[in-house]
Amino acid sequence: MVIAIIGVLIALLLPAVQAAREAARRMQCTNNLKQLGVALHNYHNNHESFPAAGGQLSPTSTEANFWSCQFKLLPYFEQQSIYDNVISNAVTNPTYAPWHQNDVVTGRIGTLLCPSDGNGKEMRYIPTNYMVSWSDHIWNQYTGSTPSNQAVPDETSGRNPMRSIFVIYRWRGMPYITDGTSNTIAVSESIICPNASSRLVKGGIIPVITSPDNASGGGPIGKCGLSVLTDPSDRTTYKSSLTFGDTSNTSQIAHNQRGGRFHDGRTIYTGFTTVLPPNSSSCSTESAAEDWFGIYSAQSNHSGGVNGVRFDGSVQFVSDTIDFNGGTAGQVTSGKSPYGVWGALGSPNGGEIIAP
């Protein structure tokens, strides 16, 4: 009888204990994002711009490109040694790039990992759960590359129509955020893909969508929404019949997948789009599914949504049910976002005001 009572008490207490642990993990995640928000501001104070999400190490350097925003922020959250080691490699080898195998980017950085996601433990290179916003741009985040990979710190050339702060070859600053820093999201979360066999929506291999065509065919929700799921009422697993990205690496070190290397600025590794709401599916438009062509949704293991830090440094929770206006629109590069409140949070200069 006593054992039965103890069993009942444990059963009653267990959910409370689990909830308390998740609350602590979510608080740590919030603190990590606050540190990244401070790092962004300190970087801006020193450089009068935010770092490019994909590009050279600085606006005037000429070494190999695609270095991530997260990498450029390393000195601003007490990771100077890793930054210096990579710089040393880049100096001695000008073609050194984020996808090169090198031990200087192995290990773990606690500030880049959400404790609610344990998938980063077995990764080959330094992984990250924290992604920078590529705004409400759909399918092609590479739009507007510059000649000879030369970095461009301003908008005088007009070659990049993307309106997000974090883009390739652009170091955009506070004046670009005309909607206000409290109305524009800077960084949110994603689940790290731990291997090349997972078909989970959160933490799985990204499926490939062929011939995306903006709004026709249902727009992003029609191409990358319920149609890619095994069970539309479940929304946790991708159809196994889909084409997926590079699945040749079946070990637990799938660094060539979502979140697998923090220093690579391509969207699949370190970016998210404010198109489909948090914890939705993601899709690539490239056969290798390891680039910046697609839709990459923010994701987390927190119940009901994701954490995100805005450009004013405040961290706020974004619900899975945030308005995204149905997700049927096409591409836009100016004016109000067609993706509802979620799209408005991503666009820095769309003329939208987000209610607190």
N, C-alpha and C positions, 0 to 999 in steps of 0.2 A: 504493500500500500504506500509506504514512504517513498519507495523507488518510483512508483507511478506519479506521485505528487511532484517529486523532483523533476521527472521527465516533462511534466506539463509546464512547470515553472521555467525550465530551460527553453522549451518551445515558445513560451510567451516572451522571454527575454531576448532570444536570438535576433528577431527582427529589429529590436531596438538597438542592440549592439551593432548590427550591420549598418543600420541607418546612421549611428554615431560615427562609425568608421568612414562611411562615405562622406559625411559632412566634413570630417577632418581632411579627407583627400580633396574635396572640392575647395576647401579653404586654402590648402597648399597650392592647388591649381590657380586660384585667384591671385595668390601672392606671386607666383611665377609670372603671370601675365602683368601684374603691376611692375615687376622688375623690368620686363621687356618694354613696357610703356615708358618707364623712366629712361631706359637705355635709348629709346627712339628720340626722346627729347634732348638728352645729352649729346647724342650724335648730331642732331639738328643745330644745337647751340654751337658746336664746333665747326660744322660744315655748311651751315645755312641751308640745309636741305636734308631730306631723309635719304637713306641709301637705296640705290636701284635694286630691284628684286632679282634681276638677272643682268650681269654685266661685269665689267672690269672691277678691280678692287677700289678704284676711285675714278672720278670723271676724266682725269687726265692721264691715267696709266694705260699701258698698251699690252699687258700680259693677256693670257687666255681668258675667255669670258665665262659668263653664266654663274659667277659667284653670288650666293644668296644674300638677301638682306640680313638673315639671321647670322651668317658668318661675319658680315661687316660690323655687326653690333657686338661681337665678342669682347672687345676691350672695354665696353661700357657695362658689362655685368660680370666683371672679375674673371675673364677668361683670356687675358692678354697672351699667356704662354702658347696656347693653341694657335691663336692668330699669328704670332711671331713665327712659329714653326712653319706654318703654311706660306707665309710671306717669304721666308728663307728659301723654300722650295721653288716659289714662283720667280724669285730673283735669279736663282741658278739655272732654272729651266723655264724660259718664257712661255713655253707651250703647256705648262702644267695646268691641268683643268680639274674641276670638281669630280669628274667621273673617273679620274685616274686612281688606281689602287695605291694607297699610301698610308702607312701606319700613323702618321701625324694626326689623322682624323679618326682614330679609333678610340673607344672608351665611351663614357657617358657624361653628360652635363645635366645636372639635376634641374636647373632652371628651364631646360627645354623639354622636360618630361612631365606629363600629367600622371600623378600617382594612381589615378583610376584606370589607367591603361598599362598593363604589364607586358605589352608586346615588344617593347624596346630592349628587353633584357638580353636577347640572343642575337641582336643585329651586329653586322660586321663593322659598319662605320657608325659614327655618332648619329643617332636618330633624333627626331623631333616630333612632338605632338602639336607644336605651335606653328601656325601657318599665317602668312601675311595676306591681306585682302587684295585680290585682283579685280575688285569691283563687280559690276554686273555684266562684264564682257563675256559673251558666250563663244564657245568653240575654239577660237584662235586667239590665244594670248600673246602670240609672237608677232602680231601685226605691227608693221612699221620698223623693221630692222634697219640699222644704219650702215652705210658703206664701210667696208673694211673693218667692221666691228669697232669703229671708233665711238667712244662714249660721247654723249651729248648731254650737258648738264641743264639745258633749258629747252624751251619749246619753239625756238626761232625757226628751226628747220621744218616744223610741221609734219614730220614723217611718222609720228606715232599717234594715231587717233584715239588710243585707249585713254580713258579719263581716270583711271585709278592712280593712286599715289605711287604704288609699287608696280613698276613696269620695267621692261628691259631697256638698258642704255639711257635711262632718264633719272636724274636726281632732282625730284620735285620737292618743294618746300611748303611751308605753312600758307603762303599766299594762294596756293592752288586749291586749298580747302575753303571754298567760299560758302559752303553750307554750314560751316562751323565745326570745330573740332569735336564738340559733344554730340554731333549728329552724324559722325563718320567713323566707322569701325576700322581699326588698324590690324589687329591680330585676333585670331580665334583658334579653334582646336581641330584636330583630326585624329583618327585612330591609325596607329602604325600597322602596316601590313607585315606580318611576321614570317610569311613563307609564300611560295609560289603556287600553292594548291588551294588556298582558302577562297571560297566563293561567298563569304559573308559580305553583306553590304558595308558593315562597319569593320574595317580591317582586312578586307579581301582584295584580290587582284581586280584591277579596273577593267571592265568590259569595253570592247571597242565598238563604236557606232559608226557605220559607214555613211558617207554622203549626207552629212547634216545640212539642213537647208533653212536655217533661221526659223521663221514662223510656220511655214507650210509643213504639214505633217504633224501639227500639234505643238510646234516649238520645243523647247527643252523638256517639258513634261511629257510630250508625246514621244520624243526620241530617247529620253533618259529617265523616264518616270516609271510608272507601273508596268510598262511593257517589258522591262528588263528583269523583273522580279519573278521568282518561282511562284509565289503566292501573293497577289496584290493585297490580300487582307492581313498578311504577316509582315512583309516588307523587311525581312532580315537576310534573305539569301538571293543571289543572282541566279538566273537560269543557267544551267550547265551547258545548254546548247549554244550559248553566246560565244563569240570569239573573244578571247582574252589576250592580254598583253604577254610579255615575255615570261613564259612559264618554264624555261629551261633550268632555272635554278630552283630545285625542290628542297634545298636545305633550309635551315632556320636562319639564314643570313641573307635574306632577299633584300639587299640594299638598293636594288634597282626598282623598288616599288614605293608606294605612298609612305612618306615620312622616313624612308630608309637612309637618307643622307642629308643632314641638316645644311650642308654647305653648298648644295646644288640649287640654283635659283629657279629651275624650271617648275612650273606650276604643280605637277604631279607630286613632287617631293616636298615643296615648302609653301604652297599657295592654296587659297580657296576662293570660290566665287560666290557672290551673293545673288544667286539665281534660284535654285531649288532650296527649300528651307533646310535648317539644320537636321542632320541625321537622315537626309535623303540619299539616294544612290548617286554615284559619280560615273562619268563616262569619258572615254578618250576617243579621239577621231583618228588616231594613228595606229597602225598595225602593231607597232612595238609597245604602244601604250606607256611610254616613258618620257613624255615631253610636256609641252604646254599647249596642247590642242585638245580641248574638251571642256567639261563642266565638272568641277571638283567641289563637292559639298563639305561644309563644316560638319564635324562629327565628334561625339564624345561618349563616354560611358556614364556621364551624369544623367540622372533621370529627368527626361523631359526637355532636354536642350543642351546648349553649349555655353561656355563662358567666352567673353570677348572683351578686349580692351579697346577703347575708343582713343582718338587722337588727343583728347584732353587728359588722358591718363587714367580715366575711370574704368573700372571693370564691372560689367553688367552681364546678367544671364539672359540669353536669347532663347526663347521657347521654340520647340519644334512646330508650334502652331502659328508662328508669326506670319502675317500676311505677305504673300508673294504674288498676289494677283493672278493666281492660276497657272503661272509659268508657261503661257502659250505664246508670248510675244517673241519678236525677233530681236536682232541686234540694234542697239542705239549707242551713240557716242556723245550725245549732248541732250540737255533737257531732263525732265523728270524720268526716273527709272520706270520701265514698264513692269518691274517685278516687285511692286508694292513696297511695304515698309522695309522688307529685307533688302531689296534692291536699292532703296533710298539710303539705307545705312552704308551701303558699299560705295555709292557715287559721291565723290567729294564736292562736286559742283553742279548738281542737278537741279538746284533751286528748291529742294524739299526741306521741310522742317519736321523733325521727328519729335513726337510728344514724349515727354519723359515717362 
